[in-house]
């Protein structure tokens, strides 16, 4: 019975992981106890313990301090015998793993007097190696279309209903209707869109999508832009949900603005209808269908059109357009100076180009070369403005910014141009802020709305906005609702929800 008990416990021990030092130590102690008992008790010597367990009794350390893997490694490589070398030659070390040779070896140089082998005869230069690697990479990992096939339900009726709903707005607002029709006629006449061929009208292979559209007025410009609603859902999906957004290739706003303030002469321009300059592959245009009346005549039946270019509202358009712009720079590195290609890569924020150079002469040459370089990729850089009247005088009238175009450079001062949401006083070359505090309810929501309405990417106005943020922080501690009237002690600096002290923010900021 004693024999069976010892043997059963030894063989049925719980599985032990290599990193479990405590469990290994316990098992080692048990085996060592079995060995000691066998020496003291004669009848235990008859235990039929497997030979591997007998050996393990002395292999396992029962005084483990480190993990078993570390202890085992130290045990195995522990030096048992050394045969020293003669001079600086190699020496031998015997470990539990066997003999190991350490030390330096004599070197010799062999010369092959026979002809070069076939592999060496075809060796390439270092200069060609890079090109070979790129060529092989392009063969193995070429740019291909995303091959997953998306199945889109037929949403023609939904798009038709959305388009017909425009008629109500057209009847109420003739100005809106005129601007809307002018915009759509411009899109079609410039070749950005085309009528769907008759033979493709009734395509029903789940590879067609109709995009509703609506008009949006620009707050500052008061100009209508027709936006294609790529987020419109039908049967659980939308165009933007199926599109891949692509990588963010835009320069950071702060980086562009800081580089804009580096030199003495500042120049600004923007790409005309940037997204519309990048074509869509023929196979993908059926996903960009929309409905419109021929010639804007709402008395006629709706026609089916499709976009030939990337459009505003598609989640993929910014990445694709920026890739095309950067590719334009890469394709023209040998034709233009490095400054031109680097300007295209580093001084654009979406379609706005902001650049500064030391002298007016450099700015004049830059605008010419930059405009020509962008045109190589199909982009029209226009609406130039500059802090230098000499530079402005060199720009053709049709390529000047709208606010500069109608003024007399000899008599009138340059106007103020909005630059990425910040106002830029061209004549003084300063950033300015026009803060209009609207009256809002004295609530958490009202204060937050006021603070959030101030566009200040540089943080120039932080000293004036910080007080409002402190008030919001204190109000959060009171656990007031968003639309509850704030207590009296917080309402003094807030006149009807307006933060009056923000009005005292400096209107102009120089580079000082």
C-alpha positions as CSV (number, residue, x, y, z in Angstrom):
1,X,0.0,0.0,0.0
2,X,2.8,2.4,0.9
3,X,4.5,1.6,-2.4
4,X,1.4,2.2,-4.4
5,X,0.7,5.5,-2.6
6,X,4.2,6.9,-3.3
7,X,4.1,5.8,-6.9
8,X,0.6,7.0,-7.6
9,X,1.3,10.4,-6.2
10,X,4.6,10.7,-8.1
11,X,3.0,9.8,-11.4
12,X,-0.2,11.7,-11.0
13,X,1.3,15.0,-10.1
14,X,-0.6,18.1,-11.4
15,X,0.8,19.4,-14.7
16,X,3.5,22.0,-14.1
17,X,4.3,24.9,-16.4
18,X,7.9,25.8,-17.1
19,X,7.6,29.2,-15.5
20,X,5.9,27.9,-12.3
21,X,8.8,27.9,-10.0
22,X,6.8,27.2,-6.8
23,X,5.2,24.1,-8.3
24,X,8.5,22.7,-9.6
25,X,10.0,23.3,-6.1
26,X,7.2,21.4,-4.4
27,X,7.6,18.5,-6.8
28,X,11.4,18.4,-6.4
29,X,11.0,18.3,-2.6
30,X,8.5,15.4,-2.9
31,X,10.9,13.4,-5.1
32,X,13.8,14.2,-2.8
33,X,11.6,13.0,0.1
34,X,10.9,9.7,-1.7
35,X,14.6,9.2,-2.2
36,X,15.4,9.8,1.4
37,X,12.7,7.5,2.5
38,X,14.0,4.8,0.2
39,X,17.4,5.1,1.9
40,X,16.0,4.8,5.4
41,X,13.3,2.2,4.9
42,X,14.4,-1.0,3.4
43,X,11.1,-2.1,2.0
44,X,10.7,1.1,0.0
45,X,13.8,0.2,-2.0
46,X,11.6,-2.2,-3.9
47,X,9.6,0.8,-5.3
48,X,9.4,0.4,-9.1
49,X,10.0,4.1,-9.8
50,X,10.7,4.8,-13.5
51,X,14.3,5.6,-14.3
52,X,13.4,9.1,-15.6
53,X,11.8,10.0,-12.2
54,X,14.9,8.7,-10.4
55,X,17.1,10.9,-12.6
56,X,14.7,13.9,-12.1
57,X,15.2,13.7,-8.4
58,X,18.7,15.0,-8.7
59,X,18.1,17.2,-11.8
60,X,15.4,19.3,-10.2
61,X,16.6,22.0,-7.8
62,X,14.5,22.2,-4.6
63,X,16.0,25.6,-3.7
64,X,14.7,27.5,-6.7
65,X,15.0,31.3,-6.4
66,X,14.5,32.2,-10.1
67,X,12.2,30.9,-12.8
68,X,12.9,27.3,-13.7
69,X,13.9,28.3,-17.2
70,X,16.6,30.6,-15.8
71,X,17.8,28.0,-13.3
72,X,17.9,25.2,-15.9
73,X,19.9,27.4,-18.3
74,X,22.4,28.3,-15.6
75,X,22.7,24.7,-14.6
76,X,23.2,23.4,-18.2
77,X,25.9,26.0,-19.2
78,X,27.8,25.8,-15.9
79,X,31.4,25.2,-16.6
80,X,32.7,21.8,-15.6
81,X,36.1,21.7,-17.2
82,X,38.4,24.1,-19.2
83,X,41.2,23.3,-21.6
84,X,43.3,26.4,-22.0
85,X,44.6,27.5,-25.4
86,X,48.1,28.0,-26.5
87,X,48.8,31.6,-27.3
88,X,45.7,33.5,-28.7
89,X,44.0,30.4,-30.1
90,X,40.6,29.0,-29.1
91,X,40.0,27.3,-25.8
92,X,37.6,24.5,-24.9
93,X,34.9,24.5,-22.2
94,X,33.0,21.4,-21.1
95,X,29.4,22.0,-19.9
96,X,26.5,19.6,-19.3
97,X,25.6,20.1,-22.9
98,X,29.0,19.0,-24.1
99,X,32.2,20.7,-25.3
100,X,32.2,24.3,-26.5
101,X,35.0,26.0,-28.4
102,X,35.5,29.7,-27.7
103,X,38.1,32.3,-28.9
104,X,39.4,33.7,-32.2
105,X,40.3,31.7,-35.3
106,X,43.1,32.4,-37.7
107,X,41.9,34.0,-40.9
108,X,43.2,33.4,-44.4
109,X,42.5,34.9,-47.8
110,X,41.7,32.5,-50.6
111,X,41.9,33.6,-54.2
112,X,39.9,32.0,-56.9
113,X,41.9,32.0,-60.1
114,X,39.2,30.3,-62.1
115,X,36.6,32.2,-64.1
116,X,33.7,34.0,-62.2
117,X,30.7,31.8,-61.6
118,X,27.5,32.5,-63.5
119,X,25.9,34.3,-60.5
120,X,28.7,36.7,-60.0
121,X,29.0,37.4,-63.7
122,X,25.5,38.9,-63.6
123,X,26.0,41.0,-60.6
124,X,24.4,44.5,-60.5
125,X,25.6,47.8,-59.3
126,X,24.5,49.4,-56.0
127,X,22.8,52.2,-58.0
128,X,20.6,49.6,-59.9
129,X,19.8,47.7,-56.7
130,X,17.2,50.2,-55.5
131,X,15.4,50.2,-58.8
132,X,15.4,46.4,-58.9
133,X,13.9,46.2,-55.4
134,X,11.2,48.7,-56.3
135,X,10.4,46.9,-59.6
136,X,10.2,43.6,-57.7
137,X,8.0,45.2,-55.0
138,X,5.6,46.5,-57.7
139,X,5.4,43.1,-59.2
140,X,4.6,41.4,-55.9
141,X,2.5,44.1,-54.3
142,X,1.0,46.2,-57.0
143,X,-1.7,48.8,-56.5
144,X,-4.9,47.1,-57.3
145,X,-8.6,48.0,-56.8
146,X,-10.2,46.9,-53.6
147,X,-11.8,43.7,-54.8
148,X,-14.5,43.1,-52.2
149,X,-17.8,43.4,-54.1
150,X,-20.4,45.5,-52.3
151,X,-24.0,44.8,-53.0
152,X,-26.1,47.9,-53.1
153,X,-29.9,47.8,-53.1
154,X,-31.8,49.8,-55.8
155,X,-32.5,53.1,-54.1
156,X,-33.8,54.9,-57.2
157,X,-37.2,55.6,-55.8
158,X,-35.8,57.1,-52.6
159,X,-33.5,59.4,-54.6
160,X,-36.4,60.4,-56.9
161,X,-38.5,61.3,-53.9
162,X,-35.7,63.4,-52.4
163,X,-35.2,65.2,-55.7
164,X,-38.9,65.9,-56.2
165,X,-39.0,67.4,-52.7
166,X,-36.7,70.2,-54.0
167,X,-39.7,71.5,-56.0
168,X,-41.3,72.8,-52.8
169,X,-38.3,74.8,-51.9
170,X,-37.9,76.1,-55.5
171,X,-41.4,77.4,-55.5
172,X,-40.9,79.2,-52.2
173,X,-37.5,80.7,-53.0
174,X,-36.8,81.7,-56.5
175,X,-33.3,82.9,-55.7
176,X,-32.5,79.5,-54.2
177,X,-33.9,77.7,-57.3
178,X,-31.9,79.9,-59.7
179,X,-28.6,79.3,-57.8
180,X,-29.3,75.6,-57.5
181,X,-30.0,75.2,-61.3
182,X,-27.0,77.3,-62.2
183,X,-24.8,75.1,-60.0
184,X,-26.1,71.9,-61.5
185,X,-25.9,73.2,-65.1
186,X,-22.3,74.3,-64.4
187,X,-21.4,70.8,-63.1
188,X,-22.8,69.2,-66.3
189,X,-21.5,71.7,-68.8
190,X,-17.9,71.5,-67.5
191,X,-17.9,67.7,-67.9
192,X,-18.0,66.8,-64.3
193,X,-21.1,64.7,-64.9
194,X,-22.7,62.9,-67.8
195,X,-26.0,61.3,-68.7
196,X,-26.1,57.6,-68.2
197,X,-26.1,55.7,-71.5
198,X,-29.5,54.3,-72.5
199,X,-28.2,50.7,-72.4
200,X,-27.0,51.1,-68.8
201,X,-30.2,52.7,-67.4
202,X,-31.8,49.5,-66.3
203,X,-28.7,47.8,-64.9
204,X,-29.8,45.7,-61.9
205,X,-26.7,43.8,-60.7
206,X,-26.6,45.5,-57.3
207,X,-23.7,47.7,-58.5
208,X,-25.7,51.0,-58.9
209,X,-26.4,53.7,-56.3
210,X,-28.4,56.9,-56.6
211,X,-27.2,59.9,-54.5
212,X,-29.7,62.5,-53.2
213,X,-28.5,66.1,-53.2
214,X,-29.4,69.3,-51.5
215,X,-28.2,72.9,-51.4
216,X,-26.1,74.5,-48.6
217,X,-25.2,78.2,-48.3
218,X,-21.7,79.2,-47.3
219,X,-22.0,81.3,-44.2
220,X,-19.3,83.9,-45.1
221,X,-19.6,83.9,-48.9
222,X,-23.4,83.6,-49.1
223,X,-22.9,81.3,-52.1
224,X,-24.9,78.1,-52.7
225,X,-23.1,74.8,-53.0
226,X,-25.0,71.6,-54.0
227,X,-23.8,68.8,-51.7
228,X,-24.3,65.2,-52.6
229,X,-25.7,63.3,-49.6
230,X,-23.4,60.2,-49.5
231,X,-24.5,59.5,-46.0
232,X,-28.1,58.9,-47.1
233,X,-29.1,55.4,-45.9
234,X,-31.3,52.9,-47.7
235,X,-31.9,49.4,-46.4
236,X,-29.2,49.7,-43.8
237,X,-26.3,51.0,-45.9
238,X,-25.1,54.2,-47.6
239,X,-22.4,55.1,-50.1
240,X,-20.0,56.4,-47.4
241,X,-20.5,53.2,-45.4
242,X,-19.2,51.1,-48.3
243,X,-16.4,53.5,-49.4
244,X,-12.9,53.2,-47.9
245,X,-11.9,56.5,-46.4
246,X,-8.3,56.1,-47.2
247,X,-5.3,57.5,-45.2
248,X,-5.2,61.0,-43.9
249,X,-2.7,62.7,-46.3
250,X,-3.5,66.3,-45.3
251,X,-0.9,68.5,-43.7
252,X,-1.6,69.6,-40.2
253,X,-3.4,73.0,-39.9
254,X,-0.9,74.3,-37.3
255,X,2.0,73.3,-39.4
256,X,0.7,75.0,-42.5
257,X,-0.1,78.2,-40.6
258,X,3.3,78.3,-38.9
259,X,5.2,77.9,-42.2
260,X,3.0,80.7,-43.6
261,X,4.4,83.1,-41.0
262,X,8.1,82.2,-41.5
263,X,9.2,84.7,-44.2
264,X,8.5,88.4,-45.0
265,X,6.3,88.1,-48.1
266,X,3.1,86.0,-47.8
267,X,1.2,84.5,-50.7
268,X,-2.1,82.6,-50.7
269,X,-4.1,80.8,-53.4
270,X,-6.5,78.0,-53.7
271,X,-7.3,75.2,-56.1
272,X,-10.5,75.7,-58.1
273,X,-13.0,72.8,-57.4
274,X,-10.2,70.5,-56.2
275,X,-12.3,67.3,-55.9
276,X,-13.8,67.8,-59.3
277,X,-10.3,67.7,-60.9
278,X,-9.8,64.0,-60.0
279,X,-11.5,61.6,-62.3
280,X,-13.4,58.5,-61.2
281,X,-12.8,55.2,-63.0
282,X,-15.5,54.2,-65.5
283,X,-16.3,51.1,-63.6
284,X,-17.2,53.0,-60.5
285,X,-19.4,55.8,-62.0
286,X,-22.6,53.8,-61.6
287,X,-22.2,54.3,-57.9
288,X,-22.4,58.0,-58.3
289,X,-25.7,58.4,-60.1
290,X,-28.1,61.2,-59.4
291,X,-31.3,62.6,-60.8
292,X,-31.8,66.0,-62.4
293,X,-33.9,67.8,-64.9
294,X,-32.4,68.4,-68.3
295,X,-31.4,72.1,-68.5
296,X,-32.9,72.6,-65.1
297,X,-36.4,72.6,-66.6
298,X,-38.6,71.1,-63.8
299,X,-41.5,70.6,-66.2
300,X,-39.5,67.8,-67.9
301,X,-39.1,64.3,-66.7
302,X,-36.1,63.5,-64.4
303,X,-32.9,62.3,-66.2
304,X,-30.3,60.0,-64.8
305,X,-26.8,61.4,-64.6
306,X,-23.6,60.1,-63.1
307,X,-20.5,61.9,-61.8
308,X,-17.2,61.5,-63.7
309,X,-15.2,63.1,-60.8
310,X,-14.9,62.8,-57.1
311,X,-17.5,64.8,-55.3
312,X,-18.0,66.8,-52.1
313,X,-19.6,64.6,-49.5
314,X,-17.9,61.3,-50.3
315,X,-15.7,60.1,-47.4
316,X,-13.0,59.0,-49.8
317,X,-12.6,62.3,-51.7
318,X,-10.2,64.1,-49.4
319,X,-7.7,61.3,-49.3
320,X,-7.9,60.7,-53.1
321,X,-7.6,64.4,-54.0
322,X,-4.6,64.9,-51.7
323,X,-2.9,61.8,-53.1
324,X,-3.4,63.2,-56.6
325,X,-1.9,66.5,-55.6
326,X,1.1,64.9,-54.0
327,X,1.6,62.6,-57.0
328,X,1.6,65.8,-59.1
329,X,4.6,67.0,-57.1
330,X,6.4,63.6,-57.3
331,X,5.9,63.4,-61.1
332,X,7.4,66.8,-61.7
333,X,10.6,66.7,-59.5
334,X,12.8,67.0,-62.6
335,X,10.9,69.8,-64.3
336,X,10.7,72.2,-61.3
337,X,12.9,73.3,-58.5
338,X,12.7,71.5,-55.2
339,X,11.0,74.5,-53.6
340,X,8.0,74.2,-55.9
341,X,7.5,70.5,-55.3
342,X,8.0,70.9,-51.5
343,X,5.5,73.7,-51.5
344,X,2.9,71.4,-53.1
345,X,3.6,68.8,-50.5
346,X,3.9,70.9,-47.3
347,X,2.1,74.2,-47.8
348,X,-1.4,73.0,-48.8
349,X,-4.2,72.5,-46.4
350,X,-6.9,70.7,-48.6
351,X,-7.2,73.2,-51.5
352,X,-5.7,76.2,-49.8
353,X,-2.0,77.1,-50.5
354,X,-0.2,79.3,-47.9
355,X,3.4,80.2,-48.6
356,X,5.9,82.8,-47.5
357,X,9.2,83.7,-49.1
358,X,11.9,86.3,-48.2
359,X,11.5,88.7,-51.2
360,X,8.8,89.9,-53.7
361,X,10.9,88.7,-56.6
362,X,10.9,85.1,-55.2
363,X,7.1,85.3,-54.6
364,X,6.4,86.4,-58.2
365,X,8.4,83.6,-59.6
366,X,6.9,81.1,-57.1
367,X,3.3,82.0,-58.1
368,X,4.1,81.4,-61.8
369,X,5.9,78.1,-61.3
370,X,3.5,76.8,-58.7
371,X,0.5,77.6,-60.9
372,X,2.2,75.8,-63.9
373,X,3.2,72.8,-61.8
374,X,-0.3,72.3,-60.4
375,X,-1.7,72.5,-63.9
376,X,0.5,69.5,-64.9
377,X,-1.7,67.4,-62.6
378,X,-5.0,69.0,-63.8
379,X,-5.3,71.4,-60.9
380,X,-6.0,75.1,-61.5
381,X,-4.4,77.3,-58.8
382,X,-6.1,80.7,-58.7
383,X,-7.5,83.4,-56.4
384,X,-4.1,84.6,-55.4
385,X,-3.6,87.3,-52.7
386,X,-0.4,88.6,-51.2
387,X,0.9,90.9,-48.5
388,X,3.0,92.6,-51.2
389,X,1.4,95.0,-53.7
390,X,4.3,94.3,-56.1
391,X,3.3,90.6,-56.1
392,X,-0.3,91.5,-56.5
393,X,0.5,93.7,-59.5
394,X,2.2,90.7,-61.3
395,X,-0.8,88.4,-61.0
396,X,-3.3,88.4,-63.9
397,X,-6.7,89.8,-63.1
398,X,-8.5,86.5,-63.7
399,X,-6.3,84.8,-61.1
400,X,-6.6,87.3,-58.2
401,X,-8.7,86.7,-55.2
402,X,-12.2,88.0,-55.4
403,X,-11.8,90.7,-52.8
404,X,-8.6,91.9,-54.4
405,X,-9.8,91.8,-58.0
406,X,-12.0,94.9,-58.0
407,X,-9.7,97.3,-56.1
408,X,-7.3,99.8,-57.3
409,X,-3.9,98.9,-56.0
410,X,-2.6,102.5,-56.2
411,X,-5.5,104.1,-54.3
412,X,-7.2,101.6,-52.1
413,X,-5.8,99.5,-49.3
414,X,-6.1,95.8,-49.7
415,X,-9.1,94.2,-48.0
416,X,-9.3,91.6,-45.3
417,X,-9.1,88.0,-46.5
418,X,-10.4,85.0,-44.6
419,X,-7.7,82.4,-44.3
420,X,-8.7,78.9,-43.1
421,X,-11.3,80.4,-40.8
422,X,-8.9,83.0,-39.5
423,X,-9.0,86.6,-40.8
424,X,-5.8,87.8,-42.4
425,X,-5.3,91.5,-42.8
426,X,-3.4,91.6,-46.0
427,X,-2.2,95.2,-45.9
428,X,-0.7,94.9,-42.3
429,X,0.0,91.1,-42.7
430,X,-1.7,90.3,-39.4
431,X,-4.1,87.7,-38.1
432,X,-7.2,89.3,-36.8
433,X,-10.3,88.1,-34.9
434,X,-13.8,89.3,-35.3
435,X,-15.6,88.0,-32.2
436,X,-19.4,88.5,-32.2
437,X,-21.0,87.4,-29.0
438,X,-24.6,86.3,-29.6
439,X,-27.1,86.4,-26.8
440,X,-27.8,82.9,-25.5
441,X,-29.7,81.6,-22.5
442,X,-27.7,81.6,-19.2
443,X,-27.3,77.9,-19.1
444,X,-24.4,75.4,-19.4
445,X,-25.5,74.8,-23.0
446,X,-25.5,78.5,-23.8
447,X,-22.0,79.1,-22.4
448,X,-20.6,76.0,-24.1
449,X,-22.1,77.2,-27.4
450,X,-20.5,80.6,-27.1
451,X,-17.0,79.2,-26.3
452,X,-17.2,76.6,-29.1
453,X,-18.1,79.2,-31.7
454,X,-14.7,80.9,-31.4
455,X,-12.3,79.5,-34.0
456,X,-8.7,79.8,-32.6
457,X,-6.4,77.0,-33.7
458,X,-3.3,78.8,-32.4
459,X,-4.8,79.4,-29.0
460,X,-4.2,83.1,-29.1
461,X,-7.5,83.8,-27.3
462,X,-7.0,81.2,-24.5
463,X,-6.5,83.9,-21.8
464,X,-9.9,85.3,-22.6
465,X,-11.7,81.9,-23.1
466,X,-10.2,80.3,-20.0
467,X,-12.6,82.1,-17.6
468,X,-15.6,80.6,-19.5
469,X,-14.1,77.2,-19.3
470,X,-13.5,77.6,-15.6
471,X,-17.2,78.5,-15.2
472,X,-18.2,75.4,-17.1
473,X,-16.0,73.3,-14.9
474,X,-17.6,74.7,-11.7
475,X,-21.1,74.3,-13.2
476,X,-20.4,70.6,-13.9
477,X,-19.6,70.1,-10.2
478,X,-23.1,71.4,-9.3
479,X,-24.6,68.7,-11.5
480,X,-27.0,71.2,-13.2
481,X,-28.8,70.1,-16.3
482,X,-27.7,71.5,-19.7
483,X,-30.7,73.8,-19.9
484,X,-31.2,74.8,-16.3
485,X,-30.6,78.4,-15.4
486,X,-27.2,78.8,-13.7
487,X,-26.9,80.2,-10.1
488,X,-26.6,83.9,-9.4
489,X,-22.8,83.7,-8.5
490,X,-22.1,82.4,-12.1
491,X,-24.4,84.7,-13.9
492,X,-22.6,88.0,-13.3
493,X,-19.9,87.5,-16.0
494,X,-22.6,86.0,-18.3
495,X,-25.0,88.6,-19.5
496,X,-27.8,86.7,-21.0
497,X,-25.5,83.8,-21.7
498,X,-23.0,86.1,-23.4
499,X,-19.4,86.1,-22.2
500,X,-18.8,89.9,-22.4
501,X,-15.1,89.8,-21.6
502,X,-14.3,87.9,-24.8
503,X,-15.1,91.1,-26.7
504,X,-12.0,92.7,-25.2
505,X,-9.7,90.2,-26.9
506,X,-7.1,91.9,-29.2
507,X,-8.4,92.3,-32.7
508,X,-5.0,92.0,-34.4
509,X,-2.1,89.7,-33.7
510,X,1.4,90.1,-35.2
511,X,4.3,87.7,-35.3
512,X,5.8,89.2,-32.2
